[in-house]
Amino acid sequence: MLRFRFWLLVPILTFLLSCANPPSQTPTVRGFDPAVLNEIHATLEQGIREGKTPGAVFWLHHEGKDHTLALGARSVLPQQEAMTLDSIFDVASLTKVLATAPSIMILVERGRLNLEQNIGRWFPGFSTTNVTVRQLLTHTSGLRAGLSRAGGWSGYQEGMLRASQEKPVNEPGTRIVYSDINYILLAEIVSKVSGSPLDQFALSNVFRPLGMKDTTFHPKGLEAARIVPSEKERGVVLRGEVHDPTARVMGGFTGAAGLFSTASDLSRFCRMMLNKGTLDGVKVLSPESVAEMTRVQTKPETWGRRGLGWDMETDYSGARGDFFPRGSFGHTGWTGCAIWLDPFSRTFFVFLANRVHPDGAGNVLALNRRLGTLSAKATGIDFSKVGNALPPQVLTVANGIDVLEKENFARLRGKRIGLITNHTGRNKNGRPTIDLMVEAGLQVKALFSPEHGIRGVVDEKVGDAVDSKTGLPIFSLYGDRRSPSPDQLKDLDALVFDIQDIGCRFYTYIATMGLSMEAAGRAKIKFYVLDRVNPIGGVSVEGPLHRGESIFTAFHSLPVRHGMTVGELAKMFNVERKINADLEVLKIKGWDRRAMLDSTDIPWVNTSPNMRSLTEAILYPGVGLLETTALSVGRGTETPFELVGAPYVKGVDFKMAFDARKFPGIRVEAVEFTPNASIFKSNACGGLRLTITERRLLNSTTLGIILAEVLHELYPSQFNLRKFNTHLLNAADISAIESRLGWSAIQKSWETDEKEFARRRQPYLLY
């Protein structure tokens, strides 16, 4: 009974403490709406009075302005202590986004790790399940929420053994299941790849560079009086010891929990994220890494939205409040912590509470939501004009097939259709265009497949076949024929083209489209193009114009990178080649041509066997130029077009010569690799790993020129520069390389061609 009465007094005592904060806790207010700041103060006081948490620290930032509060009690047991702004909290699952995810991305930047790697490389038990590093980061691995504590096990090695023996309970990539096991495994990957345990790696590469002086996995080295106690365990209040039970028995921390920090330190981390990876002149992450971490990574058909580590729109996103738009992101922690950042308004808030102290009975979920709402409101921005629309970095887009499906395929009904497609022909939910049309009752009479076949897995000539699911004939356009024959078209009223291109002149899907348009024009049948986003953007034009005869890898007079969609190209082909087909383009909705694919909610699909990521598509206009030379471009490795090399190449020499060119937007690392297919199969190659550091600065076609320039300089007899012209198709550039004119002069020589093409393409642009 006496104990019960004491707990009745806790909210009263903590409220009294909140009214008696020392002068150092006076709020700082610069430029916020004072009435809303008063409402934030009152909301926190009310939460403390109601026993939601004994105390809290709050930090609001907007465009260089800060508002800070420390209210209530840091401790009520074993003695009363007032909360202070410099209190050190167990931030629980914030560990995932403050330490683990950034450490993984730093290793990715350094070329030590790839997000698509199967984690079976480090944990053999996963070798057959195809769980990737990306899926661990996004909580889509299919693994359970946490390790069972049955049996009373303890120790880091035992915990890691149990985590590495887990089996997915859902198909990887299909569902978001928030899982500590994901981040336990990620921490071990950091350790195995870097040679340093996560606590040391994050300290050296994240916390120290950012000046986060009170952020550590080992708080007993900090000022003990400032550490916020958590729950009472076995009669003793935990203080300076991690609250998370699994982290506690595994030695004090995992990749999922164990970090301690202050509001001030977290504000530095948040400012770094809003500044695209840099703070006070110190670069922790590249802008590309920050963009990758904070874009939607989960599939449109999956309930919820997550980035790499970051929460965006799930059942745990209460801290977003009612106003912050999609595109904002954050995370919460079990102990009562939350952060939320909005790049659109350049705002973040940090809320640190000790809601588990002293008995685990506190609850701050409603407080999180209310503080998120008030934080947005305090900025004075009218978020109602932004609404819930995704900001520019994440556009809601409908490709042509999505538009056609929404129209219930009305314009195709009554027509006998031939469908030119492959595995990339699908709606944004992943349903194949073939299936959608057949199920809608359309008269699909034949299928036509491009290079790599109807399923996109063949790396050689393709023969005719029959679709096993629909029984429809499949006529190959990459075998004995490159365009539909008159016999194949005689009973058709229309051809429909739905294939994802990647925006490069020598990628052959656009030649297939052009040749098929010519066949449709001769047969006097309709030609529909279901337009698709250009994944590498629709602005940049790079490289010399092809001015020679039409060939399959240079169907029309285009620069190497054309910056057009397939629908726009179809309009250009139809006029400039005088095809005069009865052409209709189903336009994309919601796309801004400045946006690359990962700035939309359209998921990436491997467009061919060796085109496995957007990064590779961005590099392809340059690196792809080299694939006809005596050089491996990474085919037969996990990262095609991100590796270049040959048995005769010394990676260190290659790197030194490349770095001397001071080319922006890319970083290279000397590596050795052994392709298991294509040129130099099973031969050890010296070479470079290519990492994009700044997309806006990277001219990928010029990158190809520099690589050829260096290889010709170092290995003229082995490299065979003349074969470099197979895709480039510009003899003047070959001569310029031979005469060592320099990449900047070669790039400048393209300006006339690029400006000419920019004018030529203007009448055909749809977006």
N, C-alpha and C positions, 0 to 999 in steps of 0.2 A: 504493500500500500504506500509506504514512504517513497519507494522508487517511482511509482506511478505519479505521485504528486510532484516529484522533482521534474519529470518530463513535461508536466503541464506548464511548468515555469519557463521551459527552454525558449519558446517563441517570444515570451515577454522580455526575458533577459536579452535575447539577441536583438530585439527591437530597440531596447534602451541603449544597447551598445551602438546600434546604427545611428542613433541621434547624438552620439558623443564621439564621433570620429575626430582624430587629432587634426590640427591645421594642415598637415601634409596631404590629407585626403580631400581638400577642397576641390570641387569639380573645375576642370578647365573648359571654358566655353568660348569658341571663336566661330561665329558666323552661322550657327545652327538656329533653328526656330526655338526660342526660349520656352514657349508654352509646351512644345513636344518634349524638350529636355526635362521639364518639370514632370511631365507625364511618365517618362522613363524612370525618374527618381521615385515617384509615387508607386509605380508598378513594382519596382524592386522592393521597396519598403513593405508593400502589401504582401508580397510573396514571402518575405522573411517573417512578418507577423503571423502568417498562416502556417508557418512551419514547413514551407516548401524547401527551404534551405536555411541553414543558420546564417549564412552570409554570402556575399558575392562581390566580384570585381567586374566592372563593365568598361569597355573601351570602344568608342565610336570614332571612325575616321571617314572624312569625306574631302577629297581634293586638298589635302594639306591641313585640314582642320581636324582637331581632336577634342573629344569630350570624354572625361574619365570619371569614374565613381568607384569608391570602395565602401561598402555598407555591411552592417551586421557583424557577426562573429566569425573569426577565423577558427576558433575552438570553443566548445562548451564543456568538453571533458578532456583531461582531468581538471582543467581550470579554464576560466573565461579569458578570452583574448579577442581584442578588436581586430577586424579585418583591415588590412593595409593594401595599398595599391601594389606593393612589391611582394605580396604573398606568393609563395611557390606552390603550385597545384599539381597533383597527379592528373594529367590530362587524358589518361585512358586511351580511347581509340583515336584521338587526334594524332597519336603516334603514327598511325597509318599514312596520314597525309603530310605530316611534318618531317618524318624521318625515313620511312620505308619507301614510299613511292618516289620521293625526290632522289634517294640513293639509287634506285633502279634506273631512273631516267638519266642520271649522271653517267652510269655505266653504259647505257645505250648511246649517249652522246660520244663517249670515248671509244665506241666500236667494240666494247667487250661483251655486249649483250644485244639480243634482238627480241623484240616483243612477241614475235611469232614463233619463237623457239618452243619446242615441246619440252616440258619440264622433266621428262624422262631422262634428259641429258644429265640431270643432277640427282634425280630420284627414280631409279630404274623401275620401281613399281608403277610409274605413270607412263611408261614407254608405249603401252598399247592403247592408252585412253585419249591421246592427243589433246591434253590440257596444255594451254600455252601460258606464257608469262603475262600476256595481255588479259587473259581470262582470270588469272589470279588477281590482277590489279582491279578489274571491273566487277569482281564477285560473280562471275558467270562460269566458274570452273565446274559447277555442279557438286562441289564438296559441301559437307555438313557445316552447320554454324560454328561448332567448336569441338574440341577434344573432350571426350568423356573423362571424368575424374574417378571412374569406378576402379577399385583396386588400390586406391591411395598411392599411385605411382608418384615419383618425383625425379628431378634431374633434367638438364637440358637435353642430353643425348636420348634419354627415354622418351621425352616429349617429341623430339624431332623424329625419332623412329616411328612413333605412333602417327604423327602427321604424314610422314612419307609413305605409310602403309594404307592411308585412307583411299577409298574408292568413290568416284562420283556417284551421287544418288540421282542426279539428273544429267541428261545429255549435255556435255560442255557447250557453252555458247547459247543455250536456249532460255535460261532463266537467271534472274538475279536472286541469289541467296547470300545475304550478308554473312560472311564467314571469317572468323579469326584464323582458321586453318590456312586460308589463302595467304595471309600476311606472315604467319609463322614460317611458311615455306619460302616466301619472298625474302625474308631476313636471311635465311640460310643460303639462298641464291646469291645475295649480296656478299656474304662471307666467302662462299666457294669461288666466286668470280673475282672478287677484289683481293682476297687474302686477308681481309680485316673483318672482324665481327661488326654487325650493324652499329652498335653503340659507338665504336671508334670511327667507323667510316662516316657516319652522319655528323659526329662531332667535328671531324677534320674537314669535311667537304660542304657542310651546310651550316651548322650552328656557329662555329668559330668565325668563318668568313662573314657571316651576317651580323656578328657582334651580339649574338644571343647568349649573354654571359651566364644566365641562370637556367639554361636549358640543358638537361642531362638525363641520362638513364640511372645515374648514381647520385641521388640528392644528398646523401649523408656527407658529401664533401662540401655542401653549401651551408649557409647559415641556418642552423636547425630551427631557430625561433621563427623563421619566416615560412617554414614548410607547413602547409595546411594538412591537418590530420584527416583521416577518412574513417572507416568503420571500425567498430569494436570487434575484435576477433579473439576468442579464447580468453576473454576478460581484459584484453589489452587493446588500447586504441592504436591503430596503425598510424605511424608518422614517419615519413621518409622511407616507407616500404610500400611497394606497389600494391594497389588494391585488387587488381585482376588476379583471381586464384591461379589460373594456368601460368601466367607470367611469374607469379610468386614461386611456384614450385619448379619452374624451369630456370631459376637462377636470378630472377629479378626483372627480366624484361623479355619480350618477344618482338616480332615485327608488328604485332597487333596492339600492344600495350606496354607500359612501363616508363614512358617519358614524363618528366616533370618540367614545368615551365611557368613563366609569369605572363601577365597581360602585356607588359611592355615588350618582352621578347616575341610574343606571338604577333604583336602589331608590326614588328620589323619583318617577320616572315610574310605577313599578308601584304605589306607594302612591296616587298620583293615580287610577289606573284602578280600584283597589279602593274608593276613596272616591267613585266615580261622577263623576269629572271634576274634582274640586276637591282642593287640597292647601294646608294652612296658610292657608286663607281665600282662596286664589287659584283662580279657576275657569278652567280651560283648555278643557274640553269639558262639554257639558250631560249630565245623567244619561241623557237620551234617546239621545244620540249614543253614549255608552259602552254602553248596552244594545243598540243597533243593531249596534255593532262586534263585540260579544261573544256575540251569539246565532248559532245555526246559520243560515247564509244559503243553503247549497247544498241541492239537491233531494234528497228521501229516496231516490230511485232512483239517485242519483249516489254512486259509491264515495267515501267520505271526507266529513268535515265541516269546513267552514271558515266563519269569520266574515268581517268586513270587514278584511282584512289578517291576522287572527289564525288560527293553526292550532289545531284542536281534536282532530281524529281522522283523521290521514292517515299515510302512510308516513314522514313527518318528525316524528311526535309522540312520539319516544322520551323526551323530557324529561318527559312526563307521568308516567312511571314506572308502577308497578303499582297505586297506590292512589288517586291524585287522580281524582275522579269526572268523568264527562261534565258539561260546563258549565264546566270549567276550560279554560284557553287559554294559548297561548304562541307562541314562535317560536325558530328557531335561525339561526345564521350560519355561513357556510363556514369562517371563520377559527378556529372552535372556541367560539363563544358561544351561550348559550341562556338564555332566561327562561321561567318558567312560573308562572301565577297561578291561584289557586283561590278564587273569591268565596265558595264554601260555607264554607270554613274560614278565610277571610281570611289566606291564606298565599301567599307567592311565594318563589322563589329565583332568584338571578342567578348564572350560571356563566360566567366569562370565561377563556378559555384561548388560548394562542398556539400551537396545534397545527400551524400551517403553518410555524413557525419551527424550523430555518432552511431545511429542504429540502422542505417540503410533505408529509412522510411521516407525520405524526402522525394519530391517529384517536381521537376522543372520543365516538363514538356510544354505546358501551357505558357510558362514564362518565356521559353525559347521563341515560340510563335509570336507572342505579343511584342517581344523585344525586336524581332525581325521586322514586324510591321511598323513599329515606332521608329526604328533606325532609318528605314526608307523615308518615312514621313518627315523626319527631322531635317533631311537634306533640302527640303523645299521643292524637290523635283516632282512634277505631276506625272507619276508613273502610269496613270490611267491612259495617257497618250501612247505609252509604250505597250500597255496591256500585257498579254501573255505571249505576244509574238516573240519568236526567237530573234535576238539581236543579230547584227550582220555576220557574226562568226558562226552562227548555226541557223541556217535558213530552212524553213519548211518548204520542200520542193516536191512537185509532182512531175515525173517524166511523162513522155508521150503515152506510154502504156497505161499509166495511172489515170491520165485524162480520158483516154479512150474507155477504160473500164468504168469510170464514173459516169460516162455517157451511155453506159450499157451497150457499147459497141454499135451504136445506132448507124453510124455512117458506113459500116461494113456489112450490115445485114442485107441479105438478098444477093450478095456477090460471091462468086467462086474464087477462093483466095489461095495464093501461094505465099507462104510465110518464110522469109529469109531471116534466120535467127540462129542463135546458139545459146549456151548456158547463161550468157549475160542478159538475154532477153527475159526479163522478169519484172514484176512490179516491186514497189518499195518494201512490200512484205515478203518478198522472196518467191512468190508464185510464178512459175514459168509462163511466158506469154502463150506458148503452145497450149498448155492446159487451160488457161483462162479463156482462150478463143473457142476451143473445142467444147468446154463445159457451158459456154454461153450459147451454144447451138449454132455457131457460125459454120459456113460451108468451107472449112479448110480442106483443100484437096491435095496439097503437096507441101513438103518442107524443103528448104534449100539451106545447105550448111556452108560456112566460109572456111578459111584456114583454121586448123585445129579441130574441126569437126563440130557436130551439133552439141557435144558435151564439153568442148574446149580442152580436151586432154591429149590430142594427137599432135605430135611434132613432126609430121611427114605428110605426104600426099594422102588425101582422104577419098575413099570410094563411096559409091552409092550404098544405101542401106534402107532398112525399114525401122520406123520408130516402134520400139517394143511396147510402149504404153498405149499409143493411139492407133497403131497399124498403118500410119501414113507413110508413103514413100519419102525417102530423104535423098535428094539429088545433090551431089557434091559440087561445089563451085571452087574446089581446090584439088582437082584431080585432072582428068582428061579435059575438062571444061573449066572455064573461069566465069562463064555467064550462062543463064538458062537458055536452053535450046528452043527453037520454035515449037517442036513437038511437046515439050514440057509446058509451054504456055498456051497451047491452042484451046484448051478447055477452061482457061482461067479468065476472070474479069479484072483481077487486080493482084499486084504483088505488094506485100507489106514488109518493110525492112525494120527490124528491131534488134540492133546489136550495139554494144557499148564500145565506142572508139576511145583512144587515149590522147588524141590531139597531136599526133606526129605524122609527117608526110609518108614515111615508109612503113607504117603499120597498115597492114593490107586490107582491113575491113572496109575502108573507104573506097578502095579500088573495086572490091566486090559490089559495093553499093552502086558505084558509077557504071560498071559494066552491066549490072542488072537493070539499071535505069535505061540504058541504051537498048537492051533487049525488050523492055516494056514499051519503049517508044516505037520500036519497029513493029511490035505486035499490037499496037494501039490499045493497050490496056492501062488501067489506072496504076499509079505508083504512090504508095503511102510511105512516109518516113515517120516512125514514132521517135521523136527527137529525145535526146538524152544530154545531160550535163557533160560538158567537156571537163573531165576530172582534173586537168592541170590548169584550168582557167581559160577564160575567153578574151583576154586582153593582150597578153604578150605575143609578139610575132618575132621569130628568131631565124636567122640564117639566110643563105642565098636562095633565090628563086630557082626552081627547076625550069629550064627553058628548052629542054630537048623533047624527044618523042615520048609518048605515053608508054610507060611500062608498069608492071604490077606493083612495084614498090615506089612508083612516082607517077600515079595515074594522071595527075593534072599539074598545072603550073602553080605550085605552092612553095612557100618557104619550109624549112625543116619543121618548125613549130608554127602552126597556122592560127591557133586561137579561135577556132570555129567549132560549132556543133555539127553533127552529121546532117541535121536538117538544113542548116545554113550552107554547108558544102553542097548538098543536093540542089539547092536553088542556084548556086554558082555554076555547078556542072551543067545544069539544064540549060542555062543561058549561054555560058561561054563556050560550051562544046556543041551548042546547037542540037541538043538531044530532043528538045521539044516534047518531052514526056508529059503526060497528064499527071502532074505532080501535086501532092498535097502533104504538107508537113503538119503533124500534130504537135503543137508547140508545148514546151516546158512551162509550167506555172511556178512562180515564186523564186526563180533563179536570178541572181545578180551575176553578170558575166565576170565580175572580178573574183567571184568565189570559186575556190577549188572544191573538190568533192567533200573533203572533211569539214568544210564550212556549211554543209547541208546535212539534212537527215537521211540522205540516200546512202545505204551501206556500200562499202567496197566489195566488189566481186572480182576474183582473179580473172582478168580478161583473156589470158592465155596461160599455158603451163608455166611460163617463166616471168609472168607479170603479176606479182603477188602482193603488191602494196602500192599505195599512192606515191610513196617515196621513190619506188622504182620507176613508176610512170613519169615522175618529174625528171628523173635522171636520164630516162631513155632517149630523148632527142639528141643527147650528146654521147652517152655511153653506147647507145645502139649503133651509132656511126662506126664504131670500132669492131663490130662483131663479124665483119667480113675480112678482117686482117688476121694475122697470126697472133691472136691475143684471146685469152679467155675473158669474157665479160661476166663471169660468175654463173653461167648456165651449168647445172649439175651441182650447185651449192644451195644452201638455204636462202641466200640473198642475191639472186641474179641482179645484175646491173648496179649493185652496190660494191662489187669487187671487180678489179681488173688486174690481170697479171699473166705471166707465162713462165715456163721453166727457165728461160734465158734472162729473166728480169731479176734484179736485186732490189728488193723493196726499199731498203734504206736509200739507195742512190735515186730511185724513182721519186721517193718522197722529197728528198733534198732539192732535186731539180724542179719538181712541181711547186714546192713552197716558195722557191725563188721567184716564181711568176707573180706572187701576191694576188691571187685571184680571189675575189670576194664570194661569200655565201657558201663555201664548202671547206671542210676540214678533211685531211687525208691522214691515214695511219699505215705504216709499213706492216704488211702481214704476209703469211704464207697460207696457202689453201690448196686443196686437192679436189678438183671437180670429179664427180662420179658420172658425168655424161658430157657430151658435146666435145669441143676441141680441148685437147690435152687431158682427156679423160684418164683418171688414175695417175696422173703425173703431178708431182709437187710443183706449185707455181709460186714465185715471188711476185709481190704486187702491192696494191693499195686497197684499203677499205675507204669508201667515200661516205661522208656524213654531211648532210645538209645542215648548215648552221643558220642561214637566213634566206628564206625562199625569195623574198622581194629583191635580193641582190644577185641571186643566182641566174645567170644566163646559161642554161643547160647545153645549148648547142655549142657555145664557146668553150664550155668545159671539154667537150669532145675534141675540139681543135687543140686545146692545150695538152691533153693527154697524148694525142697523135704527135704533136710538136716535140714533147719530151721523149717519147718512145723512139721517134726518128732520130733525135739527137743522140740518144744513148745506145740504141740498137738498130742502126739503119739497115743492116743486112737481114736481120731476123724479122723485123716488124713488117716490112713491105708496105711503105706508105701509099703506093699506087692503088692498092686494094681499098684503102680508106675512102677512095672516091666512089665506091660502088653505091653507097647511099647518099653521100654528100652531093655528088653530081655537080661539082664546080671545080674545073681544072685550075682556075686562077688561084684558088685557095691552096691546092696541092703545091703549086709553084711557090706560093708565098711561104709555106711551111719549109720547103726545101731551101729557100733563100734566107730563112730565119728572119722573116719580116716582123714576127711577133704577134701574139694573139690579139692585142688591143688594136693593132692596125688592121688585122683581118676582120675583127668584129666591126670596126668602123667602115670597112669596105662594103658591108652588107646594108648600110643605111639607105642607099638608094632603092635597093630591092624591097626592103622592109616597108619603106614609105609608099612605094608603088603598090605593094600588095594591100597595105592598110586602106588605101584609096579604093582599090579594086573590090575589096570585100565589103565595103560600107553598104552598098545597096542590098546586100543579101543578109545582113545581120538582123536577127529577130529579137534580140534582147539587149 
